[in-house]
C-alpha cells in the first residue's frame, strides 16, 4: 500500500524547522502569559495592602482569578479544538474543496463547533443582559475585596484580565499541543497500515490484520462510524439538517478510503453486513477508492436501497466508478439506471437523483460511441 499522494510526507529538515518554530512560539506564549499573570497578582497584592484585612483580600482575589482563568481556558479550549486536517485526495482537481484527510472520531470537534456557535449567538443577542450580569458580579465581589469605594471596579478589572488571559492561554495551548497530538496519532495509524501491508506481502496475514485493526481503532473504526450514522438518522428529524450531518459522515469516510486499510473485498463484506449505516459507509469508501470489484454492491444499493440517501450515495459511487468499467460492466450499470429511471423506479421519485442518473447515462453512452474507434 502506498501513502495517499494528497498527503505528502514533510522532509526531515523542514519538519524539524517547523517543530523548532512551534517550540519557540510555545516559549514566547508561556513568557507572555507569565508576565500578564504576574502583573495581575502583583496588582492584587498592592491593592490588598491598602485594605483593612490584606490576607483575606489576597486569598479571595487568588480564588476569584483562578476560577475566572479556568472559565476562560475552557472557552479557549472550545474555540481552539482543531478540525481534521484537510488535504487533496488523489485525483482531486485543485479547484475542488479539500476534504478531511482522515476519518477520526470528530465528536469533540462537533461539540466544540456547536457550543462555539451557541455561545456566540447567545452573546450577540444578549449583550445588554451580559452587561447587567457583569455589573452585578462586580458588586457581589466587592465585599471580598475590602468593600472599598473602588472594590467593584478593581474586581471587574481583575476578572476581565484573567478571563482574557485564561481564554488566550487555553486557545493557544489547545492549538499548539492538541493539533500536534492528533497529527502524531494519525501518523502512527498510517504507519501501522504501511507495516500491515508489508506483513501481508510476506504472508504474515494474521499480524497484518491485527495491525490494521489497531490503526482503524486509532482513526475511528468503520463499525463505529456506521453506528454513528444510524444513530444520527434515528435521532434527528427528517430534513436538511439531518442530511448535512449524514453527509459529513460520508465525506469523512470517502476522504479516508485510501488510508482505511480495507481492500475491495473487505469493503464489499462490510457493505453486506446489513444495516443502512454499514451500507452507506461502505459506499462512501467505494467513492473514495473506486474499483470495478465494487460494481455488484453499487448495483445492489442502486436497485434495493434502504433510503433515498443511500441510493443517492450509490449513484455518486456509480459515477466515480464509471471510468474504470469495461463494456459489459457499463452495460449492466446502464440497464440498472434505465430501470430506476422508468415510471415507478425509485430514482424517478427525486429530481436530484434523476439528474445524476441521467448524467451517468450520458457518460456511458458517450463511452459506448467512442469504443469502436478506440
Secondary structure, DSSP 8 states (H G I E B T S, - for coil): ----TTS----HHHHHHHHHHHHHHHHHHHHHHHHHHHHHHHHHHHHHTTSSSHHHHHHHHHHHHHHHHHHHHHHHHHHH-----EE--TT--TTS--EESS----HHHHHHHHHHHHHHHHHHHTHHHHHHHHHHHHHHHHGGGTS-TTHHHHHHHHHHHHHHHHHHHHHHHIIIIIHHHHHHHHHHHHHHHHHHHHHHHTT-HHHHHHHHHHHHHHH--HHHHHHHHHHHHHHS-SSHHHHHHHHHHHHHHHHTGGGS---HHHHHHHHTT--HHHHHHHHHHHHHS--GGGHHHHHHHHHS-SSHHHHHHHHHHHHHHGGG--HHHHHHHHHHHHHHHSTT-SGGG-HHHHHHHHHHHHHHHHHHHHHTT-
